[in-house]
């Protein structure tokens, strides 16, 4: 296993934990998601938490940092971005949770 593979596995584990629990990250909902009624927004969040459809096509680096699914006729995306602790720049090492502020954004595809 290369260093890159090891880092990708560490990033994937951190992303999976953050996505499934919403712990260890900041969760941002776009206006389209925020404007859904509470029960429908909850359904979308549950779909994000349960997402497991990673393939080489949608996850080429094995980091589990993006997903897309169709929900009630809408295409929904979620993605991770990695910032430094002050949110001033990108993280110097996204496999290190001490140096990284993870941001999970959930959005409707038409908002992209």
N, C-alpha and C positions, 0 to 999 in steps of 0.2 A: 504494500500500500504506500502510495506516495504521500508527501506532506500535503499536497493539494487535496487528495482524496480524504485524508484525515481531517483537514479543516472543513471540507464539504460535509462530511459526516457529523462533525460537531455543530456546524451551522444548522444542518437539517434537524438535529435533535433539539437545539434551542428554539428553532422556528416551530417545530411540532408542539413542543411544550407550550410556547406562547400562544399559538393558534388554538390549541385545544382547551386551554385554561384561561386565556387572556391575562396571564400572569407573566411578568418579565418583559412586558412590552406596553406601549401606548396604543390604544385602539382608536382609530379615526374612522368615523362614518361620514360619507359624503351626504350632501343635502338630500339626494334621492333616497338613500337608505334611511336617513333620519326622519324623512317625511312619511315613511310607511307607518300604518297603525301599529301599535305596540306588539300585537300578536303576530303580525306578519314580519316585523323587524326581528322578533325573536326567532321565527322560522329561518330567516336568512342567516342569522348568527349561528344557529344550530347546524346549518348546512356547512358553514365555514369550519366550525369546530370538528365536524365529522368528515371533512374532505380527506380522501385517501387515493384519489385517482391520479397519482403521479406516474408519468411515463417518460421515457427518454425524449419524446417530442415536446412535452410541456414542462419538463424539469431536466434540461440537458446537463446541468452542473450538479444535480443531486442534492440541492440545498433546500428543497421544499419552500421556496420563497414566493411562489405565485400559484394561483389556482383560478379556475373558471368553471362555472356550472350554470345550467338553465334552471330557473325557479319561476314557476307560474308565468311562463312565457317571456321572462326577462333574463337576459344574460347578466350574471353577477361575476365580478372579479374581486379577488383579494390579493394583496401583495405586501411584502415586507421591504422596508428601507432601513438602512443602518446609519446612524449618526453618532458623532462623538458624544461624550457626556454632557456637553454644553449645548448640543444641537446647533453648533455653529458650522460644522463641516461633516464630511463622511467619517465613519468609524475607521480608525487605523487598523482594526482587526475584528471583523464581524463574528469571528469564532470565540471572542473573549467577551463575556457579558459584563465584565468590569469596565471595559473600554467602550461599550456599545449601548446606545439607546435604540432599541428595536421599535419600529413604528409599523403597525399592521393597519393598512387602509382597506376598507371594504366599500365597494362602489358598484353602481350600475354601469354596464358597459357603455351606455350612451353618454355617460358623464366623462368618459376618458378622453 
